[in-house]
Amino acid sequence: MSIAENVAALRARMDAAARAAGRDPAEILLCAATKMNDAERVKEAVAAGVDCCGENRVQELTAKQPLGAYEGRPVHFIGHLQTNKLNKVVGKVDLIQSVDRLELLEAINRTALRLGVRQEILLEVNVGEEPQKGGFTLGEAGELAARMGEYPGVFLRGLMAIPPISEKKGDNCKYFAKMRNLYIDIARKKYDNVSMVCLSMGMSDDFEDAIAEGSTMIRVGTAIFGPRHYV
Ligand SMILES: *Cc1c(COP(=O)(O)O)cnc(C)c1O
């Protein structure tokens, strides 16, 4: 299957999942998780109509961006981000989805103010409370959203989560539902410097459940590009 065929098949499954949940398919965006795929393959995904691209590693972002890999689509950062690499990311991506700790939020804010830009971000939530994973607890994310006015270099656009690896379909619905509830709760409160427009959750193996539970953006790698070959 080509990348274009994979994207078309994925869109059909996304639309079916949206309709089954009584949702408008246009509400759900497809972010191509492009890690380990070169600029040419990323361009194929863009041509096939993905809504945005998500990179995990700064090195891949800085290699592919000058080659025009994402041209015509927003690019997001979705991986673990070290504070000493922020100059290469802040102001260079449309959205940083993986703001997973206070130190990183503060550093992004400082870098953005220094560069004279406003960086759009999502807060990453460790919804399964897994010790090996980064991310805020649900409670921490809710409290931080209330204080976003203290960070004028950033603009909070929503939440992102990577739930635990699931054994079977349906297992992650409870985590997705917790995310949706927090997302709605924050949106309702109309905090300064916050506009909740993106609930990023769902990957190749669980995006249909994520859509059923309110996701507005799924991040998909394998189902677009095929399996990754780690070396
Ligand atoms: C790789 C990756 C994905 C996509 O994973 P697949 O299972 O290949 O669809 C989504 N989100 C993040 C943060 C990733 O690193």
The ligand as an SDF file (V2000), in Angstrom:
LIG
                    3D

 15 15  0  0  0  0  0  0  0  0999 V2000
    5.1470    7.8300   17.0350 C   0  0  0  0  0  0  0  0  0  0  0  0
    4.1400    8.6500   17.7020 C   0  0  0  0  0  0  0  0  0  0  0  0
    2.7900    8.5730   17.3610 C   0  0  0  0  0  0  0  0  0  0  0  0
    2.2450    7.6270   16.3120 C   0  0  0  0  0  0  0  0  0  0  0  0
    2.3980    6.3000   16.6990 O   0  0  0  0  0  0  0  0  0  0  0  0
    1.8330    5.1140   15.7770 P   0  0  0  0  0  0  0  0  0  0  0  0
    1.4920    4.0470   16.7390 O   0  0  0  0  0  0  0  0  0  0  0  0
    2.9420    4.7380   14.8580 O   0  0  0  0  0  0  0  0  0  0  0  0
    0.6500    5.6240   15.0470 O   0  0  0  0  0  0  0  0  0  0  0  0
    1.9070    9.4200   18.0120 C   0  0  0  0  0  0  0  0  0  0  0  0
    2.3100   10.2870   18.9710 N   0  0  0  0  0  0  0  0  0  0  0  0
    3.5940   10.3740   19.3410 C   0  0  0  0  0  0  0  0  0  0  0  0
    3.9800   11.3510   20.3920 C   0  0  0  0  0  0  0  0  0  0  0  0
    4.5390    9.5560   18.7250 C   0  0  0  0  0  0  0  0  0  0  0  0
    5.8160    9.6350   19.1120 O   0  0  0  0  0  0  0  0  0  0  0  0
  1  2  1  0
  2  3  1  0
  2 14  2  0
  3  4  1  0
  3 10  2  0
  4  5  1  0
  5  6  1  0
  6  7  2  0
  6  8  1  0
  6  9  1  0
 10 11  1  0
 11 12  2  0
 12 13  1  0
 12 14  1  0
 14 15  1  0
M  END
$$$$
